[in-house]
Amino acid sequence: MASSALLRKNMLKQSGFFFRTGNLFSSEPLAGKVYEALLGRAQQRHSSLDEAKNQVAELIQQLFSGCMHHDVLYRALRGGEIFWSAVSAEWRAAADLEASDVREIVEIFVQAR
């Protein structure tokens, strides 16, 4: 079973993405909320880091699919708060995340691409 510290450190490292070094998120409380949203109780559900990373990859793919689903809204609002609220309302991992938190997750992955 992978430790929570190891999961937290490595779960965002997805194939094809190159993240900047240091803190990815604007604050440590936000990082904690994001890690909890993406993994939940992953330590109990997954026996390996690879399984946890696969779960995170699936959730991130769902997030970007949600963004693409609302592409017309994005263009009409130029990515405003209503767009991010719509995306976060449909994303199952966003239970405790604000729309601005979801936006930051997307921006981090876009920059890493």
C-alpha positions in Angstrom: 0.0 0.0 0.0 1.4 3.4 -1.0 1.9 5.9 1.8 -0.2 9.1 1.7 3.0 11.3 1.5 4.2 9.3 -1.5 0.8 9.6 -3.2 0.6 13.3 -2.6 4.0 13.9 -4.0 3.6 11.8 -7.1 -0.1 11.6 -8.0 -0.1 14.5 -10.4 2.9 13.2 -12.3 1.2 12.0 -15.4 2.7 10.8 -18.7 3.2 13.7 -21.1 3.0 16.5 -18.5 6.0 18.4 -17.2 5.2 20.3 -14.1 7.3 23.2 -12.7 9.3 22.5 -9.6 8.2 23.6 -6.2 4.6 24.2 -5.1 2.1 23.7 -7.9 -0.8 25.4 -6.1 -1.2 28.9 -4.9 -1.5 27.9 -1.3 -0.9 24.8 0.9 -4.6 24.7 2.0 -5.6 24.6 -1.7 -3.1 21.8 -2.4 -4.6 19.8 0.5 -8.1 20.3 -0.8 -7.1 19.3 -4.4 -5.2 16.2 -3.2 -8.2 15.1 -1.1 -10.6 15.7 -4.0 -8.5 13.7 -6.4 -7.6 10.9 -4.1 -10.1 10.8 -1.3 -9.2 7.8 0.7 -6.9 6.3 -2.0 -4.6 4.8 0.6 -7.5 2.5 1.5 -8.6 1.7 -2.1 -5.3 1.3 -3.9 -2.5 -1.0 -3.3 0.0 0.8 -5.5 1.0 4.3 -6.6 0.2 3.3 -10.2 -3.5 2.5 -9.3 -3.8 5.9 -7.5 -2.2 7.7 -10.5 -4.7 6.0 -12.8 -7.5 7.2 -10.7 -6.1 10.8 -10.9 -5.7 10.5 -14.6 -9.3 9.4 -15.0 -10.5 12.3 -12.9 -8.4 14.9 -14.8 -9.7 13.5 -18.1 -13.2 13.9 -16.8 -12.4 17.5 -15.8 -11.1 18.3 -19.3 -14.1 16.6 -20.9 -16.4 18.8 -18.8 -14.5 21.8 -20.1 -14.9 20.7 -23.7 -18.6 20.0 -23.1 -19.0 23.7 -22.1 -16.9 25.1 -24.9 -19.6 27.4 -26.2 -20.1 28.8 -22.7 -16.4 29.3 -22.4 -16.2 31.3 -25.6 -19.3 33.3 -24.7 -18.1 34.2 -21.2 -14.4 34.2 -22.0 -13.8 31.6 -19.3 -15.5 33.6 -16.6 -16.7 32.5 -13.2 -20.0 31.1 -14.5 -18.1 28.8 -16.9 -15.9 27.4 -14.0 -19.0 27.1 -11.8 -20.7 25.0 -14.5 -17.6 22.8 -14.9 -17.1 22.3 -11.2 -20.7 21.5 -10.6 -20.5 18.5 -13.0 -17.1 17.2 -12.0 -17.5 14.5 -9.4 -14.1 15.2 -7.7 -15.0 18.8 -7.0 -17.2 18.2 -4.0 -15.2 20.5 -1.7 -13.6 22.7 -4.3 -14.6 26.2 -5.4 -14.9 27.1 -9.0 -11.6 29.1 -8.8 -9.9 25.9 -7.4 -11.1 23.9 -10.4 -9.8 26.6 -12.7 -6.4 26.5 -11.0 -6.2 22.7 -11.5 -6.9 23.1 -15.2 -4.4 26.0 -15.6 -1.7 23.9 -13.9 -2.3 21.0 -16.3 -2.5 23.3 -19.3 0.9 24.9 -18.4 2.4 21.4 -17.8 1.4 20.3 -21.3 
